[in-house]
Amino acid sequence: MVLALNSLVQSAAYLDRKDKTVRELYRENKQQREKGIKSWEPEKRPREKMFDLGTDAMNNAELLAIIIGTGIPDETAVALAERMLNSVDNILHHLSALNYADLCRFKVTGIAKSNSIIAAFEIARRIYSPMRIIKIN
């Protein structure tokens, strides 16, 4: 049952490419990989940059790109993050207020990526909330 469902999902993913051979799909994917973040110099890739230089060296789009995880063939996770931030005038607080419907309007962000973004902002809220309650006299 699981194998049949997996096969169905994989078939649906390539529905628009059904007339292509496996070799053509591989070549196409290889070209797409050459345009993505993996083609960047290691010190410019968000994950490697964070590991080597820490979070202080990263901009908001790079941090958001790490949460997003992956882009699509036409757009890297960093480009998507920049587009999302630009839509809210680069104000993280406004981005944190977006709901599923708002996030899903961006090409690439489905339920999984929207969940990741919403969860990250919720964790930040939970960290920040107790600090607002504590009053320093």
N, CA, C and O atoms as CSV, one atom per row, in Angstrom:
chain,resi,resn,atom,element,x,y,z
A,1,MET,N,N,0.828,-1.189,0.000
A,1,MET,CA,C,0.000,0.000,0.000
A,1,MET,C,C,0.878,1.261,0.000
A,1,MET,O,O,0.649,2.176,-0.791
A,2,VAL,N,N,1.874,1.306,0.882
A,2,VAL,CA,C,2.750,2.468,0.961
A,2,VAL,C,C,3.526,2.641,-0.342
A,2,VAL,O,O,3.671,3.760,-0.835
A,3,LEU,N,N,4.025,1.537,-0.901
A,3,LEU,CA,C,4.764,1.613,-2.159
A,3,LEU,C,C,3.878,2.116,-3.290
A,3,LEU,O,O,4.317,2.908,-4.124
A,4,ALA,N,N,2.649,1.662,-3.318
A,4,ALA,CA,C,1.726,2.102,-4.357
A,4,ALA,C,C,1.445,3.599,-4.224
A,4,ALA,O,O,1.408,4.316,-5.224
A,5,LEU,N,N,1.250,4.068,-2.999
A,5,LEU,CA,C,1.011,5.486,-2.758
A,5,LEU,C,C,2.239,6.308,-3.137
A,5,LEU,O,O,2.118,7.373,-3.744
A,6,ASN,N,N,3.416,5.810,-2.777
A,6,ASN,CA,C,4.666,6.484,-3.125
A,6,ASN,C,C,4.816,6.591,-4.638
A,6,ASN,O,O,5.201,7.642,-5.151
A,7,SER,N,N,4.521,5.535,-5.338
A,7,SER,CA,C,4.604,5.532,-6.795
A,7,SER,C,C,3.623,6.525,-7.404
A,7,SER,O,O,3.946,7.215,-8.370
A,8,LEU,N,N,2.422,6.593,-6.833
A,8,LEU,CA,C,1.409,7.520,-7.312
A,8,LEU,C,C,1.865,8.969,-7.125
A,8,LEU,O,O,1.712,9.796,-8.024
A,9,VAL,N,N,2.421,9.267,-5.959
A,9,VAL,CA,C,2.897,10.620,-5.674
A,9,VAL,C,C,4.039,10.987,-6.617
A,9,VAL,O,O,4.068,12.094,-7.154
A,10,GLN,N,N,4.981,10.062,-6.822
A,10,GLN,CA,C,6.090,10.329,-7.732
A,10,GLN,C,C,5.591,10.533,-9.152
A,10,GLN,O,O,6.094,11.401,-9.866
A,11,SER,N,N,4.628,9.761,-9.562
A,11,SER,CA,C,4.057,9.917,-10.904
A,11,SER,C,C,3.391,11.274,-11.051
A,11,SER,O,O,3.528,11.924,-12.087
A,12,ALA,N,N,2.678,11.705,-10.032
A,12,ALA,CA,C,2.006,13.004,-10.076
A,12,ALA,C,C,3.020,14.139,-10.141
A,12,ALA,O,O,2.785,15.151,-10.802
A,13,ALA,N,N,4.141,13.970,-9.457
A,13,ALA,CA,C,5.170,15.001,-9.452
A,13,ALA,C,C,5.773,15.209,-10.832
A,13,ALA,O,O,6.209,16.312,-11.160
A,14,TYR,N,N,5.802,14.162,-11.636
A,14,TYR,CA,C,6.387,14.249,-12.977
A,14,TYR,C,C,5.328,14.211,-14.074
A,14,TYR,O,O,5.649,13.933,-15.229
A,15,LEU,N,N,4.086,14.485,-13.733
A,15,LEU,CA,C,2.994,14.404,-14.695
A,15,LEU,C,C,3.229,15.300,-15.907
A,15,LEU,O,O,2.968,14.903,-17.043
A,16,ASP,N,N,3.723,16.512,-15.656
A,16,ASP,CA,C,3.957,17.430,-16.762
A,16,ASP,C,C,5.201,17.070,-17.573
A,16,ASP,O,O,5.463,17.686,-18.606
A,17,ARG,N,N,5.953,16.099,-17.126
A,17,ARG,CA,C,7.188,15.701,-17.806
A,17,ARG,C,C,7.119,14.260,-18.305
A,17,ARG,O,O,8.156,13.641,-18.542
A,18,LYS,N,N,5.939,13.729,-18.465
A,18,LYS,CA,C,5.777,12.311,-18.758
A,18,LYS,C,C,6.378,11.888,-20.093
A,18,LYS,O,O,6.671,10.708,-20.285
A,19,ASP,N,N,6.567,12.822,-21.014
A,19,ASP,CA,C,7.122,12.470,-22.316
A,19,ASP,C,C,8.647,12.500,-22.343
A,19,ASP,O,O,9.252,12.242,-23.384
A,20,LYS,N,N,9.269,12.811,-21.214
A,20,LYS,CA,C,10.728,12.896,-21.155
A,20,LYS,C,C,11.317,11.584,-20.653
A,20,LYS,O,O,10.694,10.859,-19.878
A,21,THR,N,N,12.516,11.301,-21.108
A,21,THR,CA,C,13.211,10.108,-20.641
A,21,THR,C,C,13.882,10.396,-19.311
A,21,THR,O,O,14.018,11.555,-18.918
A,22,VAL,N,N,14.297,9.360,-18.626
A,22,VAL,CA,C,14.998,9.509,-17.354
A,22,VAL,C,C,16.286,10.305,-17.566
A,22,VAL,O,O,16.638,11.155,-16.747
A,23,ARG,N,N,16.971,10.033,-18.644
A,23,ARG,CA,C,18.218,10.749,-18.958
A,23,ARG,C,C,17.951,12.250,-19.146
A,23,ARG,O,O,18.728,13.082,-18.677
A,24,GLU,N,N,16.862,12.589,-19.827
A,24,GLU,CA,C,16.519,13.999,-20.026
A,24,GLU,C,C,16.165,14.673,-18.698
A,24,GLU,O,O,16.555,15.813,-18.445
A,25,LEU,N,N,15.423,13.954,-17.857
A,25,LEU,CA,C,15.083,14.503,-16.540
A,25,LEU,C,C,16.331,14.715,-15.694
A,25,LEU,O,O,16.445,15.724,-14.998
A,26,TYR,N,N,17.275,13.764,-15.748
A,26,TYR,CA,C,18.516,13.901,-14.991
A,26,TYR,C,C,19.300,15.122,-15.476
A,26,TYR,O,O,19.788,15.914,-14.670
A,27,ARG,N,N,19.416,15.267,-16.791
A,27,ARG,CA,C,20.146,16.392,-17.368
A,27,ARG,C,C,19.491,17.712,-16.964
A,27,ARG,O,O,20.178,18.676,-16.628
A,28,GLU,N,N,18.168,17.749,-17.000
A,28,GLU,CA,C,17.423,18.942,-16.606
A,28,GLU,C,C,17.670,19.263,-15.135
A,28,GLU,O,O,17.924,20.415,-14.784
A,29,ASN,N,N,17.596,18.255,-14.283
A,29,ASN,CA,C,17.833,18.471,-12.847
A,29,ASN,C,C,19.264,18.900,-12.583
A,29,ASN,O,O,19.512,19.709,-11.688
A,30,LYS,N,N,20.206,18.373,-13.345
A,30,LYS,CA,C,21.610,18.755,-13.178
A,30,LYS,C,C,21.793,20.231,-13.505
A,30,LYS,O,O,22.493,20.947,-12.789
A,31,GLN,N,N,21.167,20.684,-14.581
A,31,GLN,CA,C,21.251,22.095,-14.953
A,31,GLN,C,C,20.632,22.973,-13.876
A,31,GLN,O,O,21.144,24.052,-13.578
A,32,GLN,N,N,19.540,22.515,-13.298
A,32,GLN,CA,C,18.878,23.281,-12.249
A,32,GLN,C,C,19.749,23.339,-10.992
A,32,GLN,O,O,19.804,24.376,-10.331
A,33,ARG,N,N,20.423,22.249,-10.659
A,33,ARG,CA,C,21.310,22.230,-9.494
A,33,ARG,C,C,22.470,23.184,-9.674
A,33,ARG,O,O,22.950,23.777,-8.708
A,34,GLU,N,N,22.924,23.336,-10.913
A,34,GLU,CA,C,24.047,24.223,-11.185
A,34,GLU,C,C,23.683,25.689,-10.989
A,34,GLU,O,O,24.577,26.528,-10.869
A,35,LYS,N,N,22.393,26.019,-10.953
A,35,LYS,CA,C,21.940,27.387,-10.736
A,35,LYS,C,C,21.626,27.649,-9.264
A,35,LYS,O,O,21.527,28.806,-8.855
A,36,GLY,N,N,21.470,26.615,-8.476
A,36,GLY,CA,C,21.016,26.758,-7.102
A,36,GLY,C,C,22.116,27.123,-6.125
A,36,GLY,O,O,23.249,27.404,-6.515
A,37,ILE,N,N,21.765,27.113,-4.862
A,37,ILE,CA,C,22.693,27.474,-3.792
A,37,ILE,C,C,23.918,26.567,-3.775
A,37,ILE,O,O,25.010,27.008,-3.416
A,38,LYS,N,N,23.746,25.314,-4.157
A,38,LYS,CA,C,24.890,24.396,-4.168
A,38,LYS,C,C,25.974,24.837,-5.141
A,38,LYS,O,O,27.120,24.404,-5.025
A,39,SER,N,N,25.630,25.689,-6.092
A,39,SER,CA,C,26.619,26.191,-7.042
A,39,SER,C,C,27.378,27.400,-6.485
A,39,SER,O,O,28.383,27.815,-7.062
A,40,TRP,N,N,26.912,27.962,-5.379
A,40,TRP,CA,C,27.542,29.129,-4.775
A,40,TRP,C,C,28.848,28.729,-4.092
A,40,TRP,O,O,29.065,27.561,-3.771
A,41,GLU,N,N,29.699,29.707,-3.882
A,41,GLU,CA,C,30.916,29.481,-3.097
A,41,GLU,C,C,30.483,29.077,-1.682
A,41,GLU,O,O,29.543,29.653,-1.133
A,42,PRO,N,N,31.167,28.091,-1.094
A,42,PRO,CA,C,30.738,27.600,0.229
A,42,PRO,C,C,30.559,28.691,1.288
A,42,PRO,O,O,29.636,28.610,2.097
A,43,GLU,N,N,31.405,29.687,1.297
A,43,GLU,CA,C,31.297,30.730,2.326
A,43,GLU,C,C,30.089,31.646,2.130
A,43,GLU,O,O,29.756,32.433,3.016
A,44,LYS,N,N,29.432,31.546,0.968
A,44,LYS,CA,C,28.246,32.365,0.710
A,44,LYS,C,C,26.943,31.601,0.915
A,44,LYS,O,O,25.869,32.202,0.932
A,45,ARG,N,N,27.027,30.293,1.068
A,45,ARG,CA,C,25.834,29.482,1.297
A,45,ARG,C,C,25.353,29.698,2.731
A,45,ARG,O,O,26.160,29.699,3.661
A,46,PRO,N,N,24.042,29.880,2.916
A,46,PRO,CA,C,23.545,30.199,4.262
A,46,PRO,C,C,23.958,29.218,5.363
A,46,PRO,O,O,24.398,29.652,6.428
A,47,ARG,N,N,23.831,27.929,5.135
A,47,ARG,CA,C,24.164,26.967,6.197
A,47,ARG,C,C,25.645,27.005,6.548
A,47,ARG,O,O,26.019,26.999,7.721
A,48,GLU,N,N,26.471,27.042,5.530
A,48,GLU,CA,C,27.908,27.072,5.764
A,48,GLU,C,C,28.326,28.392,6.407
A,48,GLU,O,O,29.188,28.419,7.286
A,49,LYS,N,N,27.707,29.486,5.960
A,49,LYS,CA,C,28.007,30.802,6.521
A,49,LYS,C,C,27.661,30.835,8.003
A,49,LYS,O,O,28.424,31.356,8.815
A,50,MET,N,N,26.510,30.279,8.346
A,50,MET,CA,C,26.103,30.246,9.752
A,50,MET,C,C,27.078,29.410,10.575
A,50,MET,O,O,27.467,29.794,11.678
A,51,PHE,N,N,27.459,28.285,10.036
A,51,PHE,CA,C,28.376,27.400,10.747
A,51,PHE,C,C,29.738,28.072,10.956
A,51,PHE,O,O,30.306,28.014,12.046
A,52,ASP,N,N,30.248,28.704,9.909
A,52,ASP,CA,C,31.585,29.308,9.982
A,52,ASP,C,C,31.616,30.636,10.727
A,52,ASP,O,O,32.539,30.892,11.500
A,53,LEU,N,N,30.606,31.486,10.500
A,53,LEU,CA,C,30.663,32.851,11.014
A,53,LEU,C,C,29.647,33.161,12.107
A,53,LEU,O,O,29.759,34.182,12.785
A,54,GLY,N,N,28.665,32.297,12.284
A,54,GLY,CA,C,27.647,32.526,13.303
A,54,GLY,C,C,26.482,33.339,12.784
A,54,GLY,O,O,26.514,33.862,11.670
A,55,THR,N,N,25.459,33.438,13.602
A,55,THR,CA,C,24.214,34.098,13.187
A,55,THR,C,C,24.360,35.605,13.023
A,55,THR,O,O,23.626,36.212,12.243
A,56,ASP,N,N,25.295,36.220,13.744
A,56,ASP,CA,C,25.459,37.677,13.642
A,56,ASP,C,C,25.906,38.112,12.248
A,56,ASP,O,O,25.674,39.253,11.851
A,57,ALA,N,N,26.541,37.216,11.511
A,57,ALA,CA,C,27.036,37.544,10.168
A,57,ALA,C,C,25.974,37.384,9.093
A,57,ALA,O,O,26.228,37.654,7.919
A,58,MET,N,N,24.796,36.948,9.485
A,58,MET,CA,C,23.761,36.629,8.501
A,58,MET,C,C,22.668,37.683,8.468
A,58,MET,O,O,22.325,38.280,9.488
A,59,ASN,N,N,22.127,37.900,7.268
A,59,ASN,CA,C,20.998,38.822,7.163
A,59,ASN,C,C,19.694,38.037,7.343
A,59,ASN,O,O,19.704,36.807,7.401
A,60,ASN,N,N,18.585,38.753,7.429
A,60,ASN,CA,C,17.289,38.109,7.680
A,60,ASN,C,C,16.907,37.122,6.587
A,60,ASN,O,O,16.347,36.065,6.879
A,61,ALA,N,N,17.200,37.447,5.343
A,61,ALA,CA,C,16.850,36.549,4.233
A,61,ALA,C,C,17.619,35.232,4.342
A,61,ALA,O,O,17.060,34.170,4.070
A,62,GLU,N,N,18.872,35.289,4.730
A,62,GLU,CA,C,19.665,34.064,4.876
A,62,GLU,C,C,19.138,33.207,6.022
A,62,GLU,O,O,19.069,31.984,5.906
A,63,LEU,N,N,18.769,33.841,7.119
A,63,LEU,CA,C,18.214,33.094,8.248
A,63,LEU,C,C,16.872,32.459,7.873
A,63,LEU,O,O,16.618,31.298,8.194
A,64,LEU,N,N,16.028,33.217,7.200
A,64,LEU,CA,C,14.739,32.694,6.760
A,64,LEU,C,C,14.930,31.577,5.743
A,64,LEU,O,O,14.174,30.605,5.744
A,65,ALA,N,N,15.925,31.700,4.881
A,65,ALA,CA,C,16.206,30.662,3.881
A,65,ALA,C,C,16.562,29.338,4.552
A,65,ALA,O,O,16.213,28.274,4.042
A,66,ILE,N,N,17.245,29.393,5.674
A,66,ILE,CA,C,17.581,28.163,6.396
A,66,ILE,C,C,16.303,27.509,6.915
A,66,ILE,O,O,16.181,26.284,6.890
A,67,ILE,N,N,15.363,28.303,7.378
A,67,ILE,CA,C,14.085,27.755,7.840
A,67,ILE,C,C,13.307,27.171,6.661
A,67,ILE,O,O,12.727,26.091,6.771
A,68,ILE,N,N,13.295,27.883,5.539
A,68,ILE,CA,C,12.575,27.429,4.351
A,68,ILE,C,C,13.172,26.127,3.827
A,68,ILE,O,O,12.442,25.230,3.406
A,69,GLY,N,N,14.488,26.028,3.854
A,69,GLY,CA,C,15.163,24.777,3.488
A,69,GLY,C,C,15.560,24.680,2.031
A,69,GLY,O,O,16.749,24.575,1.726
A,70,THR,N,N,14.602,24.711,1.125
A,70,THR,CA,C,14.919,24.561,-0.292
A,70,THR,C,C,14.078,25.512,-1.120
A,70,THR,O,O,13.007,25.958,-0.708
A,71,GLY,N,N,14.590,25.800,-2.280
A,71,GLY,CA,C,13.837,26.605,-3.227
A,71,GLY,C,C,13.253,25.701,-4.292
A,71,GLY,O,O,12.942,24.537,-4.041
A,72,ILE,N,N,13.113,26.249,-5.466
A,72,ILE,CA,C,12.645,25.495,-6.621
A,72,ILE,C,C,13.641,25.745,-7.747
A,72,ILE,O,O,14.534,26.579,-7.599
A,73,PRO,N,N,13.511,25.051,-8.855
A,73,PRO,CA,C,14.477,25.244,-9.935
A,73,PRO,C,C,14.668,26.699,-10.367
A,73,PRO,O,O,15.777,27.087,-10.734
A,74,ASP,N,N,13.622,27.500,-10.330
A,74,ASP,CA,C,13.725,28.886,-10.783
A,74,ASP,C,C,14.090,29.879,-9.689
A,74,ASP,O,O,14.357,31.045,-9.981
A,75,GLU,N,N,14.106,29.442,-8.444
A,75,GLU,CA,C,14.322,30.377,-7.347
A,75,GLU,C,C,14.957,29.669,-6.153
A,75,GLU,O,O,14.476,28.627,-5.709
A,76,THR,N,N,16.035,30.244,-5.641
A,76,THR,CA,C,16.687,29.668,-4.465
A,76,THR,C,C,15.879,30.010,-3.222
A,76,THR,O,O,15.008,30.879,-3.255
A,77,ALA,N,N,16.173,29.328,-2.139
A,77,ALA,CA,C,15.517,29.627,-0.865
A,77,ALA,C,C,15.830,31.053,-0.423
A,77,ALA,O,O,14.986,31.718,0.176
A,78,VAL,N,N,17.040,31.523,-0.717
A,78,VAL,CA,C,17.412,32.898,-0.351
A,78,VAL,C,C,16.588,33.899,-1.154
A,78,VAL,O,O,16.101,34.886,-0.601
A,79,ALA,N,N,16.427,33.655,-2.453
A,79,ALA,CA,C,15.626,34.562,-3.289
A,79,ALA,C,C,14.169,34.569,-2.828
A,79,ALA,O,O,13.539,35.626,-2.789
A,80,LEU,N,N,13.636,33.410,-2.484
A,80,LEU,CA,C,12.270,33.328,-1.966
A,80,LEU,C,C,12.160,34.119,-0.664
A,80,LEU,O,O,11.212,34.882,-0.476
A,81,ALA,N,N,13.126,33.936,0.231
A,81,ALA,CA,C,13.118,34.648,1.506
A,81,ALA,C,C,13.175,36.155,1.276
A,81,ALA,O,O,12.469,36.911,1.943
A,82,GLU,N,N,14.009,36.594,0.340
A,82,GLU,CA,C,14.098,38.026,0.031
A,82,GLU,C,C,12.761,38.544,-0.501
A,82,GLU,O,O,12.322,39.635,-0.137
A,83,ARG,N,N,12.124,37.760,-1.357
A,83,ARG,CA,C,10.828,38.152,-1.916
A,83,ARG,C,C,9.769,38.253,-0.816
A,83,ARG,O,O,8.956,39.177,-0.807
A,84,MET,N,N,9.789,37.298,0.104
A,84,MET,CA,C,8.834,37.316,1.215
A,84,MET,C,C,9.060,38.541,2.100
A,84,MET,O,O,8.112,39.226,2.483
A,85,LEU,N,N,10.315,38.803,2.414
A,85,LEU,CA,C,10.629,39.956,3.258
A,85,LEU,C,C,10.288,41.274,2.566
A,85,LEU,O,O,9.784,42.199,3.203
A,86,ASN,N,N,10.560,41.359,1.277
A,86,ASN,CA,C,10.214,42.576,0.528
A,86,ASN,C,C,8.716,42.836,0.545
A,86,ASN,O,O,8.283,43.988,0.544
A,87,SER,N,N,7.924,41.770,0.562
A,87,SER,CA,C,6.461,41.931,0.554
A,87,SER,C,C,5.931,42.558,1.837
A,87,SER,O,O,4.818,43.083,1.864
A,88,VAL,N,N,6.727,42.500,2.895
A,88,VAL,CA,C,6.322,43.098,4.182
A,88,VAL,C,C,7.284,44.223,4.574
A,88,VAL,O,O,7.489,44.506,5.754
A,89,ASP,N,N,7.864,44.851,3.558
A,89,ASP,CA,C,8.795,45.973,3.760
A,89,ASP,C,C,9.960,45.624,4.680
A,89,ASP,O,O,10.450,46.469,5.429
A,90,ASN,N,N,10.393,44.377,4.613
A,90,ASN,CA,C,11.524,43.873,5.408
A,90,ASN,C,C,11.311,44.005,6.909
A,90,ASN,O,O,12.270,44.168,7.663
A,91,ILE,N,N,10.072,43.934,7.340
A,91,ILE,CA,C,9.758,44.013,8.769
A,91,ILE,C,C,9.389,42.607,9.240
A,91,ILE,O,O,8.321,42.093,8.908
A,92,LEU,N,N,10.269,42.001,10.006
A,92,LEU,CA,C,10.063,40.626,10.465
A,92,LEU,C,C,8.764,40.469,11.257
A,92,LEU,O,O,8.080,39.452,11.142
A,93,HIS,N,N,8.435,41.466,12.049
A,93,HIS,CA,C,7.203,41.386,12.836
A,93,HIS,C,C,5.988,41.229,11.925
A,93,HIS,O,O,5.056,40.492,12.248
A,94,HIS,N,N,5.998,41.922,10.787
A,94,HIS,CA,C,4.878,41.793,9.841
A,94,HIS,C,C,4.880,40.412,9.188
A,94,HIS,O,O,3.821,39.831,8.949
A,95,LEU,N,N,6.057,39.896,8.905
A,95,LEU,CA,C,6.143,38.544,8.336
A,95,LEU,C,C,5.615,37.519,9.339
A,95,LEU,O,O,4.953,36.553,8.959
A,96,SER,N,N,5.909,37.734,10.606
A,96,SER,CA,C,5.463,36.787,11.632
A,96,SER,C,C,3.954,36.767,11.791
A,96,SER,O,O,3.407,35.815,12.348
A,97,ALA,N,N,3.269,37.796,11.314
A,97,ALA,CA,C,1.811,37.873,11.426
A,97,ALA,C,C,1.094,37.174,10.273
A,97,ALA,O,O,-0.128,37.030,10.308
A,98,LEU,N,N,1.835,36.736,9.249
A,98,LEU,CA,C,1.202,36.081,8.111
A,98,LEU,C,C,0.691,34.697,8.510
A,98,LEU,O,O,1.314,34.001,9.312
A,99,ASN,N,N,-0.440,34.313,7.945
A,99,ASN,CA,C,-1.006,32.997,8.213
A,99,ASN,C,C,-0.729,32.063,7.032
A,99,ASN,O,O,-0.020,32.426,6.093
A,100,TYR,N,N,-1.297,30.861,7.091
A,100,TYR,CA,C,-1.073,29.873,6.030
A,100,TYR,C,C,-1.460,30.410,4.657
A,100,TYR,O,O,-0.705,30.282,3.692
A,101,ALA,N,N,-2.635,31.009,4.581
A,101,ALA,CA,C,-3.107,31.512,3.284
A,101,ALA,C,C,-2.155,32.564,2.727
A,101,ALA,O,O,-1.843,32.568,1.536
A,102,ASP,N,N,-1.698,33.459,3.609
A,102,ASP,CA,C,-0.763,34.499,3.173
A,102,ASP,C,C,0.545,33.886,2.673
A,102,ASP,O,O,1.055,34.265,1.618
A,103,LEU,N,N,1.078,32.943,3.432
A,103,LEU,CA,C,2.361,32.327,3.071
A,103,LEU,C,C,2.240,31.481,1.810
A,103,LEU,O,O,3.158,31.448,0.991
A,104,CYS,N,N,1.128,30.808,1.656
A,104,CYS,CA,C,0.954,29.933,0.491
A,104,CYS,C,C,0.775,30.714,-0.807
A,104,CYS,O,O,0.848,30.132,-1.889
A,105,ARG,N,N,0.544,32.004,-0.718
A,105,ARG,CA,C,0.456,32.820,-1.931
A,105,ARG,C,C,1.814,32.951,-2.606
A,105,ARG,O,O,1.893,33.232,-3.802
A,106,PHE,N,N,2.879,32.748,-1.842
A,106,PHE,CA,C,4.211,32.786,-2.430
A,106,PHE,C,C,4.432,31.469,-3.150
A,106,PHE,O,O,4.207,30.397,-2.588
A,107,LYS,N,N,4.867,31.556,-4.372
A,107,LYS,CA,C,5.201,30.343,-5.124
A,107,LYS,C,C,6.255,29.616,-4.301
A,107,LYS,O,O,7.203,30.253,-3.840
A,108,VAL,N,N,6.134,28.367,-4.106
A,108,VAL,CA,C,7.074,27.507,-3.386
A,108,VAL,C,C,6.638,27.189,-1.969
A,108,VAL,O,O,6.986,26.126,-1.454
A,109,THR,N,N,5.887,28.069,-1.318
A,109,THR,CA,C,5.547,27.796,0.075
A,109,THR,C,C,4.210,27.088,0.171
A,109,THR,O,O,3.149,27.692,0.016
A,110,GLY,N,N,4.287,25.814,0.427
A,110,GLY,CA,C,3.093,25.026,0.670
A,110,GLY,C,C,2.913,24.873,2.166
A,110,GLY,O,O,3.420,25.675,2.950
A,111,ILE,N,N,2.196,23.852,2.550
A,111,ILE,CA,C,1.916,23.636,3.967
A,111,ILE,C,C,3.196,23.356,4.758
A,111,ILE,O,O,3.365,23.882,5.858
A,112,ALA,N,N,4.090,22.542,4.217
A,112,ALA,CA,C,5.304,22.173,4.967
A,112,ALA,C,C,6.183,23.385,5.254
A,112,ALA,O,O,6.600,23.591,6.394
A,113,LYS,N,N,6.464,24.177,4.245
A,113,LYS,CA,C,7.326,25.348,4.461
A,113,LYS,C,C,6.607,26.407,5.285
A,113,LYS,O,O,7.227,27.084,6.105
A,114,SER,N,N,5.316,26.551,5.072
A,114,SER,CA,C,4.548,27.490,5.884
A,114,SER,C,C,4.579,27.064,7.347
A,114,SER,O,O,4.729,27.900,8.238
A,115,ASN,N,N,4.438,25.763,7.594
A,115,ASN,CA,C,4.525,25.251,8.974
A,115,ASN,C,C,5.867,25.596,9.597
A,115,ASN,O,O,5.919,26.030,10.748
A,116,SER,N,N,6.941,25.411,8.863
A,116,SER,CA,C,8.279,25.705,9.390
A,116,SER,C,C,8.413,27.170,9.765
A,116,SER,O,O,8.939,27.500,10.828
A,117,ILE,N,N,7.938,28.045,8.896
A,117,ILE,CA,C,8.033,29.490,9.154
A,117,ILE,C,C,7.171,29.875,10.353
A,117,ILE,O,O,7.629,30.582,11.251
A,118,ILE,N,N,5.938,29.414,10.363
A,118,ILE,CA,C,5.023,29.734,11.472
A,118,ILE,C,C,5.564,29.181,12.788
A,118,ILE,O,O,5.492,29.851,13.818
A,119,ALA,N,N,6.104,27.966,12.761
A,119,ALA,CA,C,6.673,27.361,13.982
A,119,ALA,C,C,7.862,28.165,14.502
A,119,ALA,O,O,7.988,28.370,15.709
A,120,ALA,N,N,8.726,28.619,13.609
A,120,ALA,CA,C,9.885,29.406,14.031
A,120,ALA,C,C,9.450,30.704,14.715
A,120,ALA,O,O,9.997,31.082,15.752
A,121,PHE,N,N,8.468,31.375,14.129
A,121,PHE,CA,C,7.972,32.611,14.749
A,121,PHE,C,C,7.252,32.329,16.067
A,121,PHE,O,O,7.332,33.136,16.993
A,122,GLU,N,N,6.560,31.216,16.168
A,122,GLU,CA,C,5.891,30.861,17.416
A,122,GLU,C,C,6.906,30.577,18.522
A,122,GLU,O,O,6.704,30.972,19.670
A,123,ILE,N,N,7.981,29.901,18.181
A,123,ILE,CA,C,9.039,29.661,19.172
A,123,ILE,C,C,9.598,30.994,19.659
A,123,ILE,O,O,9.808,31.185,20.857
A,124,ALA,N,N,9.835,31.910,18.731
A,124,ALA,CA,C,10.337,33.236,19.115
A,124,ALA,C,C,9.356,33.941,20.050
A,124,ALA,O,O,9.764,34.558,21.034
A,125,ARG,N,N,8.059,33.848,19.739
A,125,ARG,CA,C,7.046,34.466,20.602
A,125,ARG,C,C,7.080,33.865,22.000
A,125,ARG,O,O,6.998,34.581,22.998
A,126,ARG,N,N,7.203,32.533,22.060
A,126,ARG,CA,C,7.208,31.858,23.363
A,126,ARG,C,C,8.450,32.207,24.176
A,126,ARG,O,O,8.396,32.263,25.405
A,127,ILE,N,N,9.534,32.435,23.510
A,127,ILE,CA,C,10.754,32.857,24.216
A,127,ILE,C,C,10.570,34.277,24.730
A,127,ILE,O,O,10.938,34.590,25.863
A,128,TYR,N,N,10.010,35.117,23.906
A,128,TYR,CA,C,9.867,36.536,24.229
A,128,TYR,C,C,8.763,36.803,25.259
A,128,TYR,O,O,8.914,37.694,26.094
A,129,SER,N,N,7.669,36.059,25.219
A,129,SER,CA,C,6.527,36.310,26.101
A,129,SER,C,C,6.872,36.320,27.589
A,129,SER,O,O,6.481,37.261,28.280
A,130,PRO,N,N,7.584,35.322,28.117
A,130,PRO,CA,C,7.912,35.374,29.546
A,130,PRO,C,C,8.759,36.577,29.913
A,130,PRO,O,O,8.670,37.071,31.037
A,131,MET,N,N,9.579,37.059,28.989
A,131,MET,CA,C,10.425,38.217,29.263
A,131,MET,C,C,9.598,39.489,29.444
A,131,MET,O,O,9.990,40.381,30.197
A,132,ARG,N,N,8.467,39.576,28.765
A,132,ARG,CA,C,7.598,40.743,28.879
A,132,ARG,C,C,6.878,40.756,30.210
A,132,ARG,O,O,6.520,41.818,30.719
A,133,ILE,N,N,6.661,39.567,30.779
A,133,ILE,CA,C,5.941,39.464,32.041
A,133,ILE,C,C,6.831,39.858,33.219
A,133,ILE,O,O,6.363,40.459,34.186
A,134,ILE,N,N,8.105,39.518,33.131
A,134,ILE,CA,C,9.044,39.812,34.217
A,134,ILE,C,C,9.284,41.325,34.250
A,134,ILE,O,O,9.719,41.921,33.264
A,135,LYS,N,N,8.995,41.924,35.393
A,135,LYS,CA,C,9.220,43.361,35.552
A,135,LYS,C,C,10.437,43.565,36.439
A,135,LYS,O,O,10.572,42.959,37.502
A,136,ILE,N,N,11.298,44.420,35.978
A,136,ILE,CA,C,12.498,44.725,36.749
A,136,ILE,C,C,12.232,46.013,37.527
A,136,ILE,O,O,11.908,47.049,36.947
A,137,ASN,N,N,12.375,45.928,38.858
A,137,ASN,CA,C,12.128,47.112,39.700
A,137,ASN,C,C,13.389,47.848,39.970
A,137,ASN,O,O,13.373,48.867,40.660
